[in-house]
Amino acid sequence: MGKSPYKKMFDIKADNFPKDRIAVVYGNIKRTWKEEKKRVNKLCYSLKKKFNVKKGDNVAVLFHNRPEFMEANLALQAIGAIPVPVNYRYVASELEFLLKNSDAIGLIFEGELLDLVLETKPNVPNVRFYIGTSDSDKELPPDFYDYEALIKEGKNKNTKAKVDWDDTSVIIYTGGTTGRPKGVMLSYENMIVNQEATINLLITLLPKVKDVDYPHYARNKGQEKILNVLRQFIGQMYSKLFSDPEDRKIIVFELPTKEGAVTIPTITLRQVEGKLKMFHGKPEEYDILFHGTIIDEIRELVNTLPKAYSRKGKLKMFPGLIWRFLLGGVKMEGSFKDRLHIMSSVMARPEREHHTVMFLTPPMFHLAAYALFVLNWLIAGAIVIFPESPRFDAAETIEALRENEVTWTLFVPTQWKWITDYLDKENPDFTLDSLEVALSGASLLHAKYKKKILKYFPNALLFDIFGQTEMAPVASMKVDGEAATVKERSVGHIISNIEIKIIDDDGNPVTDGTIGEILYRGPNVMQGYYGDPEKTAQTIDADGWLHSGDLGYMKEGELFTIERKKECINTGSEKVFPLEVEEILIEHPKVKEVCVIGVPDEDWGNIVRAVVIPESGVKPGVDVTEQEIKDYCKGKMAGYKKPRSVVFADKFPISPVGKVLRVKIREKWGKPDSKQLAEA
């Protein structure tokens, strides 16, 4: 009996990091890794002893982004139970569906949401226990359990459990924008291999070894940003190799992994301008070559590095490393002194120029935020800062980024729009130098907003992440460090260990540049939909290909996304993809947001309609007209793509992660009669 994968990663950091190293910040609450470990252990003990929670049980977790979400998640996974994050915007009927559909035996929730829970409780007899926080003005009923009391009563003991990488780690319910939400089952393997492959894609973006003699640290700002970000992840592995600032040795690391694991690309190291510089590949000439299976998989290395922070951890590292170096097939070329130095540097206390500080706003019941938590907190040991208010406010968010000197953050495109629009209006000269990684996901981020992000956050490397919950979640990434590399609709390169195929309506593969449905196959494809084998079989075919429902095409090694397959508008004998119309209309100076939908028509089947939100201060019918929008399209798109009608709106219905809900827009503005146009 060992520890579950995430609990093992968590405990190694808590046991070896300096005792004052902060793990989470939430308002006035600041807790260290050691303090969080104690809380997780005690909660885990109470869950087992008081409620008999065991491996394979599903337990729902209902919180805004706050430390209790992470604690409950880890405590359940330590047992081998499966957390089921819940959308805190649900109404009672939606919560009832999820609790029944997931067969949840318990609900751990935020006290502020007590009224919602009480309304649902009579209809979900499968839920045996309720645990709530008592930090609101609402008093928990006598048959409910207080979260903090359970932690106080529990024992600080490590839980042993037989939990393997192939076991289900979490069930994430999809947004349900086209019907009832589906519970996506993701294993520990799905999640971790996806994050490993993401890091490996970054390694391939390092300077090539042909530049090993280039005298400067970076050729451009974009390259400098990539180097700086990767130094946070893997630079600490090599931080002690160059003790002399004038040392110009070239060191090559070849680290083969076991068959089937994510491959670690060959990395070449050299000190340039006093800083450690990494290259992708192996040069013809070098001073030291290190070749050997130090690890079977990247995740083992991740679990080894924090041990170097403590004397106790080093003692645990020593026997295994000695065996590897002397008997385990590790080969080194170079002088005896250099080889000895490499051996000692592996066990040296890591040097960090600064700790990664992550600000997490998108709700963690969605996989984009949940996966980032796994990557940056459990893998990289980051400090996670949760906003006190669940309400997103651009001004407050910008101030939080500045005040906390945040280095990593994730916002959905709608939030990035709000931030850049606010700065355009209120503070166009603003810059924030601390931010090094700016992530966007959940929907398409238009090029004009990417350029604004790079302007206001000049040191940030911008990641536009494309994928879906069923892919755990990343399938491809577009990485931009400079405005010059930004491309509209490009979602970058496919991450390693994933196969991609694009097919036509008959299931035949298409050529480069031809639009078709995107299919994926690989180790990060979900286990299936919980309790729905029929829907699973419709999504993952007999050969293991996941049919994404997304339309796109490949061009020069990059993936370009077009639209969800079901959103395609058939007008006459032609197909119109809303996105390609929207990306033209969004450039109109009086258009703030736009959503293009199909409207039923007797002659054409469907016609194109643009629903437009004007810029602030622009009055529909006075400052901007329907005809003006139509005229703007002339010469910019084929005639059949041009909107036949234009409707002006104040705001769009959006999901909690900022996705425009086209279903709701079609319900309100998708009818062909003139009465509706007048009402709109």
C-alpha positions in Angstrom: 0.0 0.0 0.0 1.4 3.4 -1.0 0.1 6.8 -1.6 -2.2 8.1 -4.3 -0.2 9.9 -7.1 -1.3 13.5 -6.3 -0.9 13.0 -2.5 2.6 11.6 -3.1 3.5 14.7 -5.1 2.0 17.0 -2.4 3.6 15.3 0.5 7.1 15.3 -1.0 6.9 19.1 -1.3 5.4 19.6 2.2 8.0 17.3 3.8 11.0 18.9 2.1 10.2 22.6 1.3 11.4 25.2 3.8 8.9 25.3 6.7 7.9 28.9 5.9 7.2 28.3 2.2 3.7 29.5 1.3 1.3 27.2 -0.6 -2.0 29.1 -0.7 -3.2 32.6 -0.2 -6.9 33.6 0.2 -7.6 37.0 1.6 -6.0 37.2 5.0 -5.3 33.5 5.0 -1.8 32.4 4.2 -0.8 28.7 4.7 2.5 26.9 4.2 2.9 23.5 2.5 3.4 21.9 5.9 0.2 23.5 7.3 -1.8 22.4 4.3 -0.5 18.8 4.6 -1.7 18.7 8.2 -5.1 19.9 7.3 -5.4 17.5 4.3 -4.3 14.5 6.5 -6.8 15.3 9.2 -9.7 15.8 6.8 -8.8 12.6 5.1 -8.8 10.8 8.5 -12.3 12.1 9.3 -13.7 11.2 5.9 -12.6 7.6 6.3 -13.4 7.1 10.0 -16.7 9.0 10.3 -18.2 8.5 6.8 -16.5 5.3 5.7 -15.4 6.9 2.4 -13.4 4.4 0.4 -11.7 3.9 -2.9 -14.0 4.3 -5.9 -16.6 6.4 -4.0 -17.7 9.6 -5.7 -18.0 12.7 -3.5 -19.2 16.1 -4.9 -17.2 19.3 -4.0 -19.0 22.6 -4.2 -16.9 25.7 -3.7 -15.8 28.9 -5.2 -12.0 29.0 -5.8 -10.6 28.8 -2.3 -8.2 26.5 -0.3 -11.0 24.2 0.8 -11.6 23.1 -2.8 -8.0 21.9 -3.0 -7.9 20.4 0.4 -11.1 18.3 -0.1 -9.9 17.3 -3.6 -6.6 16.0 -2.2 -8.1 14.3 0.9 -10.6 12.4 -1.3 -7.9 11.4 -3.8 -5.6 10.2 -0.9 -8.2 7.6 -0.1 -8.8 6.7 -3.7 -12.2 8.3 -3.8 -13.1 10.5 -6.7 -13.9 14.2 -6.4 -16.7 15.6 -8.5 -16.4 19.4 -8.7 -19.7 21.2 -9.0 -20.6 24.4 -10.8 -21.5 26.9 -8.0 -23.8 28.7 -10.4 -26.2 25.8 -10.6 -29.8 26.0 -9.6 -31.4 23.3 -7.5 -32.5 21.1 -10.5 -29.1 21.2 -12.0 -27.3 20.3 -8.7 -29.9 17.5 -8.3 -29.1 16.1 -11.7 -25.3 16.1 -11.1 -25.6 14.5 -7.6 -27.8 11.7 -9.0 -26.0 11.2 -12.3 -22.6 10.9 -10.5 -23.9 8.6 -7.7 -22.3 11.0 -5.2 -22.4 9.6 -1.7 -21.5 12.9 -0.1 -21.3 16.6 -0.7 -18.6 18.9 0.7 -19.7 22.5 0.2 -19.2 26.2 1.0 -21.5 27.5 3.7 -22.6 30.5 1.5 -24.3 28.0 -0.8 -26.3 26.3 2.0 -29.7 27.4 0.6 -29.0 25.7 -2.7 -28.0 22.5 -0.9 -31.0 22.5 1.4 -33.4 22.9 -1.6 -31.8 19.9 -3.3 -31.3 17.6 -0.3 -34.8 16.0 -0.2 -34.5 14.8 -3.8 -31.1 13.1 -3.6 -31.3 10.1 -1.2 -28.0 8.7 -2.5 -26.1 11.5 -0.7 -25.3 10.1 2.7 -23.5 13.0 4.3 -23.1 16.8 4.0 -20.0 18.7 5.1 -20.2 22.5 5.0 -18.0 25.4 6.0 -19.3 27.7 8.8 -17.7 30.9 7.6 -21.0 32.5 6.5 -23.9 33.9 8.4 -25.9 30.7 7.6 -26.1 28.1 10.4 -25.6 24.5 9.4 -28.5 22.1 10.2 -27.9 19.6 13.0 -27.5 16.6 10.6 -24.8 18.5 8.6 -21.1 18.4 9.6 -18.8 21.4 10.1 -15.7 21.3 7.8 -13.3 22.9 10.3 -14.6 20.7 13.2 -13.8 17.6 11.2 -10.3 18.9 10.6 -9.9 19.7 14.3 -11.1 16.2 15.3 -9.0 14.3 12.7 -5.6 12.8 13.2 -2.5 14.0 11.3 -1.7 10.6 9.8 -0.6 9.8 6.3 -3.2 7.7 4.5 -2.1 4.6 2.6 -4.1 3.6 -0.4 -3.7 1.4 -3.4 -4.3 4.0 -6.1 -2.7 3.5 -9.5 -2.1 6.0 -12.4 -4.9 4.3 -14.4 -7.5 4.9 -11.7 -10.0 7.7 -12.1 -8.7 10.9 -10.5 -11.7 13.2 -11.0 -15.0 13.5 -12.8 -15.5 16.9 -14.5 -18.9 17.7 -15.8 -19.0 19.5 -19.2 -20.8 22.8 -19.5 -24.0 21.3 -20.9 -24.5 24.1 -23.4 -26.1 21.7 -25.9 -28.0 19.4 -23.4 -27.5 17.7 -20.1 -23.9 17.9 -18.7 -21.8 14.8 -19.1 -19.4 13.5 -16.5 -15.9 13.1 -18.0 -13.8 10.5 -16.2 -10.1 11.4 -16.2 -7.4 9.1 -14.8 -4.3 10.3 -13.0 -2.4 9.2 -16.2 -4.7 11.2 -18.4 -4.0 14.4 -16.4 -0.3 14.0 -15.8 0.7 12.8 -19.2 -1.1 15.8 -20.7 0.9 18.2 -18.5 4.2 16.4 -19.2 3.5 16.6 -23.0 2.8 20.3 -22.6 6.2 21.0 -21.0 7.9 18.9 -23.7 6.3 21.0 -26.4 8.0 24.0 -24.8 11.3 22.3 -24.8 11.1 21.8 -28.6 10.7 25.6 -28.8 14.1 26.2 -27.2 16.9 27.6 -29.3 18.3 24.9 -31.6 21.8 23.6 -30.9 23.1 25.2 -34.1 23.0 28.4 -32.0 25.1 26.9 -29.2 28.0 29.4 -30.0 25.7 32.4 -30.3 27.3 34.9 -27.8 24.0 36.3 -26.4 21.4 34.8 -24.2 18.5 35.2 -26.7 18.1 36.4 -30.3 14.8 38.2 -29.6 12.2 38.9 -26.9 10.1 35.9 -27.7 13.1 33.5 -27.3 14.1 35.1 -24.0 10.6 34.6 -22.6 10.6 30.9 -23.6 14.0 30.4 -21.9 12.9 32.2 -18.7 9.7 30.1 -18.4 11.5 26.8 -18.9 14.1 27.7 -16.3 11.3 27.7 -13.8 10.3 24.1 -14.7 13.6 22.4 -15.5 16.3 25.0 -14.9 16.5 24.0 -11.2 17.6 20.6 -12.2 20.8 22.1 -13.6 21.2 25.2 -11.5 24.4 24.0 -9.7 26.2 22.8 -12.9 28.0 26.1 -13.5 29.6 27.4 -10.3 32.0 29.6 -12.2 30.3 32.5 -14.0 33.0 32.3 -16.8 32.5 28.5 -17.3 31.7 28.0 -21.0 31.5 24.2 -21.1 28.8 22.5 -23.2 26.9 19.8 -21.4 24.5 17.4 -23.1 21.8 15.5 -21.3 20.2 12.5 -23.0 17.5 11.1 -20.7 15.7 8.1 -22.3 12.5 7.0 -20.7 10.7 3.7 -20.6 8.7 2.7 -23.7 5.3 4.4 -23.8 6.3 7.2 -21.5 6.5 10.9 -22.6 9.9 11.3 -24.2 12.3 13.8 -22.6 13.9 15.7 -25.5 17.7 16.0 -25.5 18.8 19.2 -23.8 22.1 21.0 -24.2 23.3 23.4 -21.6 25.7 26.3 -21.7 26.3 29.4 -19.6 25.8 32.6 -21.7 26.1 36.1 -20.3 26.2 34.7 -16.8 22.9 32.8 -17.2 22.0 29.2 -17.8 20.9 28.7 -21.4 19.1 25.6 -22.7 19.1 24.4 -26.3 17.0 21.7 -28.0 19.1 18.9 -29.5 22.7 17.6 -29.4 25.6 19.4 -31.0 28.5 17.6 -32.8 31.0 18.9 -30.2 30.5 19.0 -26.5 32.5 18.8 -23.2 30.4 16.5 -21.2 27.7 13.9 -22.2 25.4 12.5 -19.7 23.3 9.6 -21.0 21.3 7.3 -18.9 17.9 6.4 -17.4 18.0 8.3 -14.2 14.2 7.9 -14.2 11.6 5.8 -15.9 9.3 8.8 -16.4 9.4 12.5 -16.0 7.0 12.3 -13.0 9.6 10.4 -11.0 12.0 13.3 -11.5 9.4 15.8 -10.4 9.0 13.8 -7.2 12.8 13.6 -6.7 13.8 17.3 -7.0 12.1 18.7 -3.9 14.0 16.2 -1.7 17.2 18.2 -2.3 15.7 21.0 -0.2 16.2 19.0 3.1 18.9 16.9 4.7 16.4 14.1 5.2 15.4 14.2 1.6 19.0 14.1 0.4 19.6 11.0 2.5 16.6 9.3 0.8 17.9 10.4 -2.7 21.5 9.2 -2.1 21.2 5.3 -2.4 19.1 5.4 -5.5 21.3 7.9 -7.3 24.5 6.0 -6.3 23.0 2.8 -7.7 22.0 4.6 -10.9 25.5 6.1 -11.4 27.5 3.0 -10.5 25.3 0.1 -11.6 22.3 1.4 -13.3 23.5 2.1 -16.9 24.3 5.8 -16.6 27.1 6.8 -18.9 29.1 10.0 -18.8 31.8 11.3 -21.1 34.1 14.0 -19.8 36.9 14.5 -17.3 36.7 12.8 -13.9 36.4 16.1 -12.2 33.5 17.1 -14.4 31.7 13.9 -13.9 32.0 14.1 -10.1 30.7 17.7 -10.3 27.6 16.5 -12.2 26.9 13.8 -9.6 27.2 16.3 -6.7 25.0 18.9 -8.5 22.1 16.5 -8.8 21.8 16.5 -5.0 22.5 20.2 -4.5 19.8 22.3 -2.9 17.9 23.9 -5.8 18.3 27.6 -6.5 15.2 29.5 -7.4 15.5 33.1 -8.4 11.9 33.5 -7.3 8.9 31.3 -6.7 6.1 31.0 -9.2 3.1 33.0 -8.0 -0.1 32.0 -9.7 -3.4 34.0 -9.6 -6.3 31.7 -10.4 -9.7 33.2 -11.3 -11.5 30.8 -13.7 -13.6 28.4 -11.7 -11.9 25.1 -10.8 -14.9 23.1 -11.5 -13.8 23.5 -15.1 -10.8 21.6 -16.3 -8.8 24.5 -17.7 -8.3 25.9 -14.2 -8.3 22.5 -12.5 -5.5 21.3 -14.8 -3.4 24.4 -14.2 -3.8 23.9 -10.5 -2.4 20.3 -10.9 0.4 21.5 -13.1 1.6 24.6 -11.3 0.8 23.7 -7.7 1.4 20.0 -7.4 4.2 19.7 -10.1 6.0 23.1 -9.9 5.3 23.9 -6.2 3.8 27.3 -7.0 2.1 29.8 -4.6 -1.6 29.9 -5.5 -3.5 33.1 -4.9 -7.3 32.9 -4.9 -9.3 36.2 -5.4 -11.4 37.0 -2.3 -14.4 37.9 -4.4 -16.0 35.4 -6.8 -17.2 38.3 -8.9 -14.7 39.2 -11.7 -13.8 42.9 -11.8 -11.1 44.1 -14.3 -9.8 46.9 -12.1 -9.6 44.7 -9.0 -8.0 41.9 -10.9 -5.3 44.2 -12.4 -4.5 45.6 -8.9 -4.2 42.0 -7.5 -1.8 41.1 -10.3 0.3 44.1 -9.5 0.2 43.9 -5.7 1.0 40.2 -5.5 3.7 40.4 -8.3 1.9 37.5 -10.0 4.1 35.6 -12.4 1.5 33.1 -13.8 -2.2 33.6 -14.5 -5.1 32.1 -16.5 -8.0 34.0 -17.8 -10.7 33.0 -20.3 -10.9 35.2 -23.5 -13.9 37.2 -22.2 -11.9 38.1 -19.1 -8.8 39.1 -21.1 -11.1 41.3 -23.2 -12.5 43.0 -20.1 -8.9 43.6 -18.8 -7.5 45.0 -22.0 -10.7 47.1 -22.7 -10.4 48.6 -19.2 -6.7 49.4 -19.7 -7.4 50.9 -23.2 -9.9 53.2 -21.6 -8.5 54.0 -18.1 -4.8 53.5 -18.3 -3.4 53.0 -21.8 0.2 53.5 -20.6 0.0 50.6 -18.1 2.6 47.8 -18.0 3.2 45.0 -15.5 6.7 43.4 -15.7 6.2 40.6 -13.2 3.8 38.5 -15.3 5.8 35.8 -17.1 3.1 33.4 -18.3 -0.3 34.6 -19.6 -2.6 31.7 -20.4 -5.9 31.7 -22.2 -8.3 28.9 -22.9 -11.9 27.6 -23.1 -12.7 29.5 -26.3 -10.9 31.4 -29.1 -8.8 34.5 -28.2 -8.8 36.9 -31.2 -5.4 38.2 -32.5 -6.1 41.8 -31.6 -6.5 40.9 -27.9 -3.4 38.8 -28.0 -1.4 41.8 -29.2 -2.9 44.0 -26.4 -1.9 41.4 -23.8 1.7 41.4 -25.0 1.6 45.2 -24.9 0.4 45.6 -21.3 2.3 42.6 -20.0 5.6 43.0 -21.9 7.5 40.1 -20.2 4.7 37.6 -20.5 4.8 34.5 -22.8 1.3 34.1 -24.1 -0.2 30.6 -24.3 -3.4 30.1 -26.2 -4.6 26.6 -25.2 -6.9 24.5 -27.4 -8.5 21.3 -26.4 -11.5 20.0 -24.5 -12.4 18.4 -21.2 -12.3 14.9 -22.9 -8.6 15.6 -23.8 -7.5 16.3 -20.2 -7.7 19.1 -21.6 -4.8 20.3 -23.8 -4.5 19.2 -27.5 -2.4 22.0 -28.9 -0.9 25.3 -27.9 0.0 28.5 -29.7 2.9 30.2 -27.9 3.6 33.9 -28.6 6.2 36.1 -27.1 6.0 38.9 -29.6 3.1 40.5 -31.6 4.8 39.6 -34.9 4.2 35.9 -34.4 0.4 36.2 -33.6 -1.8 34.5 -36.2 -5.6 34.6 -36.3 -7.3 31.3 -35.6 -4.0 29.4 -35.2 -4.0 27.2 -32.1 -0.4 26.2 -32.6 1.3 22.8 -32.5 -0.1 19.5 -31.3 1.5 18.5 -28.0 3.7 15.3 -28.0 2.2 11.8 -27.6 -1.0 12.8 -29.4 -2.0 11.6 -32.9 -4.3 13.9 -34.9 -6.4 13.2 -37.9 -8.8 15.5 -39.8 -11.6 13.9 -41.7 -14.4 14.9 -44.1 -18.1 14.0 -43.7 -17.5 10.5 -45.1 -14.7 9.8 -42.6 -11.8 10.1 -45.1 -8.6 12.0 -44.1 -8.3 15.4 -45.8 -5.2 17.1 -47.1 -3.4 20.1 -45.5 -5.4 23.3 -45.8 -8.7 21.4 -46.1 -11.4 21.8 -43.4 -12.7 18.8 -41.6 -13.5 17.4 -38.2 -10.5 17.1 -35.8 -9.9 13.6 -34.3 -7.4 12.8 -31.5 -5.8 9.6 -30.2 -3.4 9.3 -27.3 -2.9 8.6 -23.6 -4.7 11.7 -22.5 -8.0 10.8 -24.1 -10.7 10.4 -21.3 -11.7 7.1 -19.9 -15.3 7.8 -20.9 -18.5 9.5 -19.8 -19.6 8.4 -16.3 -22.6 6.0 -16.5 -23.0 6.6 -20.2 -21.3 3.9 -22.3 -23.5 4.7 -25.3 -22.4 8.3 -25.5 -18.8 7.2 -24.9 -19.0 4.9 -27.9 -20.4 7.7 -30.0 -17.5 9.9 -29.1 -14.5 7.4 -29.1 -14.6 5.0 -32.0 -13.4 1.4 -32.1 -9.9 2.5 -33.1 -9.5 4.8 -30.1 -10.1 8.1 -32.1 -11.9 10.8 -30.1 -14.2 12.7 -32.4 -13.9 16.2 -31.1 -16.8 17.9 -32.9 -14.4 20.8 -33.8 -13.7 21.8 -37.3 -10.2 22.8 -38.4 -7.3 22.3 -40.7 -3.6 21.8 -40.7 -1.2 24.2 -42.4 2.6 24.1 -42.2 2.5 22.0 -39.0 0.1 24.3 -37.2 -3.6 23.6 -36.3 -6.2 26.2 -37.2 -9.6 26.0 -35.7 -12.7 27.0 -37.5 -15.8 26.2 -35.5 -17.8 23.6 -33.7 -19.2 21.2 -36.3 -22.7 21.8 -35.1 -22.4 25.6 -35.4 -21.8 25.5 -39.2 -24.5 27.4 -41.1 -25.8 25.7 -44.2 -27.2 28.4 -46.5 -28.3 27.3 -49.9 -25.6 24.9 -51.1 -22.8 26.7 -49.2 -21.4 26.3 -45.7 -20.7 29.4 -43.5 -18.5 29.1 -40.4 -19.6 31.8 -37.9 -16.0 32.4 -36.7 -14.7 33.6 -40.1 -17.5 36.1 -40.3 -17.0 37.2 -36.6 -13.3 37.8 -37.0 -14.0 40.3 -39.8 -16.9 42.1 -38.0 -14.9 42.3 -34.7 -12.5 44.6 -36.6 -15.2 47.2 -37.1 -14.3 50.2 -34.8 -17.9 50.4 -33.4 -18.2 46.7 -32.7 -17.2 45.4 -29.2 -18.5 41.8 -29.5 -20.3 39.8 -32.2 -22.0 36.4 -32.4 -23.0 35.0 -35.8 -25.9 32.6 -36.0 -28.1 30.9 -38.6 -31.7 31.8 -38.9 -34.3 29.5 -40.6 -35.3 30.7 -44.1 -37.8 29.1 -46.5 -35.7 29.8 -49.6 -32.1 29.2 -48.4 -32.6 26.8 -45.5 -30.7 29.3 -43.2 -29.5 32.8 -43.6 -26.7 34.5 -41.7 -27.5 36.9 -38.9 -25.0 39.0 -36.8 -25.8 39.8 -33.2 -23.7 42.8 -32.3 -22.8 44.5 -29.1 -21.6 48.0 -29.9 -18.6 49.7 -28.3 -19.3 51.8 -25.2 -21.0 55.0 -26.0 -22.1 53.9 -29.5 -25.9 54.1 -29.8 -27.6 51.5 -32.2 -29.6 53.1 -34.9 -27.9 56.5 -34.4 -24.2 56.0 -34.2 -24.2 52.6 -35.9 -26.8 51.0 -38.2 -27.6 47.6 -39.6 -26.8 48.9 -43.1 -23.4 50.2 -41.9 -22.5 46.7 -40.6 -23.6 45.1 -43.8 -21.7 47.6 -46.0 -18.6 46.9 -43.9 -18.6 43.3 -45.2 -18.4 44.2 -48.8 -15.2 43.1 -50.4 -14.1 41.3 -47.2 -16.1 38.1 -47.6 -18.1 36.1 -50.2 -21.6 37.3 -50.7 -23.3 34.2 -49.2 -21.3 34.8 -46.0 -22.5 38.3 -45.5 -25.1 38.8 -42.8 -28.6 39.2 -44.2 -29.7 40.9 -40.9 -28.0 42.5 -38.0 -29.4 42.7 -34.4 -28.0 44.9 -31.7 -27.8 43.7 -28.1 -26.5 45.0 -24.7 -24.8 41.7 -23.6 -24.5 38.1 -24.4 -25.3 35.1 -22.2 -22.1 33.5 -21.2 -21.0 30.3 -19.3 -19.0 30.5 -16.1 -15.8 30.2 -18.1 -16.7 33.0 -20.5 -18.0 31.0 -23.5 -20.7 32.7 -25.4 -23.8 30.5 -25.2 -24.9 30.3 -28.8 -27.9 28.2 -27.9 -29.2 31.0 -25.7 -28.5 33.6 -28.4 -30.3 31.5 -31.0 -33.3 31.2 -28.6 -33.5 34.9 -28.2 -32.4 36.2 -31.6 -32.6 33.2 -33.9 -36.2 33.5 -35.1 -37.0 34.8 -38.6 -40.0 36.9 -37.9 -39.9 40.7 -37.9 -41.6 40.9 -34.5 -38.6 39.4 -32.9 -36.3 41.9 -34.6 -38.3 44.8 -33.3 -38.2 43.3 -29.7 -34.5 42.8 -30.0 
